[in-house]
Amino acid sequence: DTPSEGSADGRSGPRFDRRLRQHFRVRRFATGDRLRALADYRHLRFGDSRSPLRKHLHDLADAFRGQPVAGILLFSDGADSGAAHAGERTAAATRTPTAAAPRARPASAKRPAGKLPPIYPVLLGRPAQRPNLAITDVRVAETLFEDTPVTLAVEVLAVHATGRSLRAAVFDAAGTLVEQRTVPIQRDRSRLELLFRLAEPVRRKAFARVQVGLADEWDPTARGGPKAALLDEPDHPTTETTLADNDRTVELHGHAERHRILYVSGRPNWEWKFLRRAVERDPRLQLTGLIRIARREAKFDFRGRPGERTNALFRGFDAAAEESEQYDEPVFLRLNTRNENELRRGFPNTAEDLFAFDAVVLDDIEAAFFTRDQLALLQRFVSERGGTLMMLGGVDTFAHGGYDRTVLADVLPVYMDRPHAADRAAAVPAPARRTGPSPAAAYRFRKTRQGRLEPWLRLDRSIEDDARHEDALPSLHVITPARTVKPAATILAHFTDTAGHPAGLALVTQRYGRGRAVAFLAGDLWRWRLKTPSAHDAPDRFWRQLARWLVADVPPRHELTIDHPSADAGTLRCRIHCRDRSFAPDTRAAVRIEVYYHGREAVSNAPPGPTRRPQPPQVARQASIVLPAVATTPQSGAILPVDGTLADKATATTQAETKTRTSASLNPSLPSRQSPPTPPGRWRRLHSLTARPVADRPGVYEAVFHPPGEGLLWIVAHVRPHDARTEAAPGDSAVVLQRGWVESPRVAEFRPLQTENGGALQRLAAESGGEVVPLEQLETFVDSLPHRKLPVSRTHRKPLWHSPWMLVAAFTALIGEWYWRRRHGLA
């Protein structure tokens, strides 16, 4: 090396480096967030958050392919954040060359792809016997149980801490302690799993923070106030090896979109009343009712006034005759519709109208009410759209309503054998005979073993309290008999008589296509609420949890997913799945993505525009994670979290100058193009990207960007469906999707601390033909390198025509052609 390539004067530096430069040309590189060249060891920096070691070694091998590389002397502690993707490299077309790396030679002179030169690792650091706790995994699961809708499963590895106790704590985004646990550590290198069940107010937060520490060194309630004592505060003493792997921030998937359920009933009943009261307390559910209040009559059987064509129910109103239902048309009551035109002609006739709902509930409505096309549409709703169809028992459902001869007989999970008249009168005594229920015909609702495993069927946390609430439910008197279920069906509950003997099926479900079909064979569920004290919340809780379960697995029309395309590339990929109103892939949508970032460094470049505090004023509290108040962006109605809380129509409203109401629901109205308010805290707008279609996946749009480092990201996707740009169709306005993401490269960086790093370096040396060099023998190893046989590759070029075998082959071909021509009489 020249002095400029080596060190300041060409003679300084470590002794092993000077000895290497006497016999070899030495190039120095440092690996971290990226691979960079070093002119001197004094330029080394150790503040990067990741080190994809194996990937950078392959990049070096590719950069110097075809050159006489004797080997790579690697100084490392063995940590490789890209070990899960060993050997996976980005394409050469998208790779940025290293600053000091020379240009690669032609392919004929290159080393085979993936072949590494000899690597001589020097293991730095010694395994200390100090205790250390590390969070190895945090899993977030949403449950349908109302008391604990979110479950955090935290896995902790305890090293050299036998006999001590571990303390784990969960904080919300404002730094308030939510829950803590203390468990003893029984043995060395033990993996402990702790479950935290978070309540509904915490679920609405965008992020949560988990910390673990030794119980005798850390107490989050030491201050005694609402603000907890965090583990990473400067005045916290510790004996652990590091606290960097004791902290994890997770995103809680607090989606704010509302799921829609269509309730269709053949007559006014109490089930709708109590179901609506129970569901309206959940902001994520919207119940729309289509209730028939008058059946249609046969033609020429009208008994109204002479010359009157409209139904007598509209007599005395000022409605025009052409706008009122005729005698041969049923009369409906539409409740809680999206707009005045929705369900105006009764049950939907097109996929665009029906697929706007996530679940359909049929209650006491006969099959003759629907046309053949509408029944086929219900089948497609379950199999293609992925919705849920639930049918309640009664006099006009299942076989009593004629569904055994329709396409829905294949969808429902029970076989519908048409009963005899005597069986029908015995099975549904109250509706069929219109008399009071017999005391002998009382049925109790009992969950099966499989049903007790479903969180949404629980009425309380403990098994004893759940059984007590189940026994307190009043008896039912109207059930629909179904003796057999289909092979793929699951029985979640059944009925028993007063003596405790099985009396019939109660709740059965099965998967059908992409969706789910449910049979609830009870016809008088209103008794649970009517005959239960108002202070007893078990019936309402049951209905709410049942409604959430119906829409839990239903795919949305637009979906935002975030992931790493390759863990060692340091990029994030946002994918938006777009479907049109009929749930076919929308290949002509316009998708724009905005990325907001909150990191550890100070952020000064807030979005431009006049500073204007949203009304009502909400000030972000000082905590470890400072989240912004509600703020709109220049060309969007995006809403950022308020102290980590996802805004919705009921809780967050930005009073803009144009009086535009924005929300985090699926269909917000966009504000006018004006300067946005400056978000408080340390959030800043990072990117504004246009998502491009994915070639092999119709309806999927993708945008890739590089996060600046460790921190929180808030992704806002603005989707303009194709229908919204071509026609003013209701429900096709611009859609705003929001989701949080936690970028934590140190999770992968500190994962090797939980294992023996020397083993990874030994495998790397063995694969490349090198050896592991102890640090104390480094100078001896460097002195022996000039006397070793190193696999130095050289490139030799020799023209092919100079080979004697090529001359022989040419003469042979010439003689062969002459002989063939002479044999066939050719010139």
Secondary structure as GFF3:
##gff-version 3
##sequence-region A 1 827
A	DSSP	alpha_helix	15	23	.	.	.	ID=ss1
A	DSSP	beta_strand	28	31	.	.	.	ID=ss2
A	DSSP	beta_strand	35	38	.	.	.	ID=ss3
A	DSSP	three_ten_helix	41	43	.	.	.	ID=ss4
A	DSSP	alpha_helix	53	63	.	.	.	ID=ss5
A	DSSP	beta_strand	72	76	.	.	.	ID=ss6
A	DSSP	three_ten_helix	83	85	.	.	.	ID=ss7
A	DSSP	three_ten_helix	107	109	.	.	.	ID=ss8
A	DSSP	beta_strand	119	123	.	.	.	ID=ss9
A	DSSP	beta_strand	132	142	.	.	.	ID=ss10
A	DSSP	beta_strand	150	159	.	.	.	ID=ss11
A	DSSP	beta_strand	165	172	.	.	.	ID=ss12
A	DSSP	beta_strand	177	184	.	.	.	ID=ss13
A	DSSP	beta_strand	190	198	.	.	.	ID=ss14
A	DSSP	alpha_helix	200	203	.	.	.	ID=ss15
A	DSSP	beta_strand	207	214	.	.	.	ID=ss16
A	DSSP	beta_strand	247	251	.	.	.	ID=ss17
A	DSSP	beta_strand	259	265	.	.	.	ID=ss18
A	DSSP	alpha_helix	270	279	.	.	.	ID=ss19
A	DSSP	beta_strand	285	294	.	.	.	ID=ss20
A	DSSP	three_ten_helix	312	314	.	.	.	ID=ss21
A	DSSP	three_ten_helix	321	323	.	.	.	ID=ss22
A	DSSP	beta_strand	331	335	.	.	.	ID=ss23
A	DSSP	alpha_helix	351	354	.	.	.	ID=ss24
A	DSSP	beta_strand	359	363	.	.	.	ID=ss25
A	DSSP	three_ten_helix	367	369	.	.	.	ID=ss26
A	DSSP	alpha_helix	372	383	.	.	.	ID=ss27
A	DSSP	beta_strand	388	392	.	.	.	ID=ss28
A	DSSP	three_ten_helix	398	401	.	.	.	ID=ss29
A	DSSP	three_ten_helix	403	405	.	.	.	ID=ss30
A	DSSP	alpha_helix	408	411	.	.	.	ID=ss31
A	DSSP	alpha_helix	421	427	.	.	.	ID=ss32
A	DSSP	alpha_helix	429	433	.	.	.	ID=ss33
A	DSSP	beta_strand	444	447	.	.	.	ID=ss34
A	DSSP	alpha_helix	449	452	.	.	.	ID=ss35
A	DSSP	three_ten_helix	455	457	.	.	.	ID=ss36
A	DSSP	alpha_helix	463	472	.	.	.	ID=ss37
A	DSSP	beta_strand	490	496	.	.	.	ID=ss38
A	DSSP	beta_strand	502	512	.	.	.	ID=ss39
A	DSSP	beta_strand	515	520	.	.	.	ID=ss40
A	DSSP	alpha_helix	526	530	.	.	.	ID=ss41
A	DSSP	alpha_helix	538	551	.	.	.	ID=ss42
A	DSSP	beta_strand	558	563	.	.	.	ID=ss43
A	DSSP	beta_strand	572	578	.	.	.	ID=ss44
A	DSSP	beta_strand	590	599	.	.	.	ID=ss45
A	DSSP	beta_strand	684	690	.	.	.	ID=ss46
A	DSSP	beta_strand	692	693	.	.	.	ID=ss47
A	DSSP	beta_strand	700	705	.	.	.	ID=ss48
A	DSSP	beta_strand	711	720	.	.	.	ID=ss49
A	DSSP	alpha_helix	722	726	.	.	.	ID=ss50
A	DSSP	beta_strand	735	743	.	.	.	ID=ss51
A	DSSP	alpha_helix	745	749	.	.	.	ID=ss52
A	DSSP	three_ten_helix	751	754	.	.	.	ID=ss53
A	DSSP	alpha_helix	757	768	.	.	.	ID=ss54
A	DSSP	three_ten_helix	775	777	.	.	.	ID=ss55
A	DSSP	alpha_helix	778	784	.	.	.	ID=ss56
A	DSSP	three_ten_helix	785	787	.	.	.	ID=ss57
A	DSSP	three_ten_helix	800	802	.	.	.	ID=ss58
A	DSSP	alpha_helix	804	823	.	.	.	ID=ss59
###
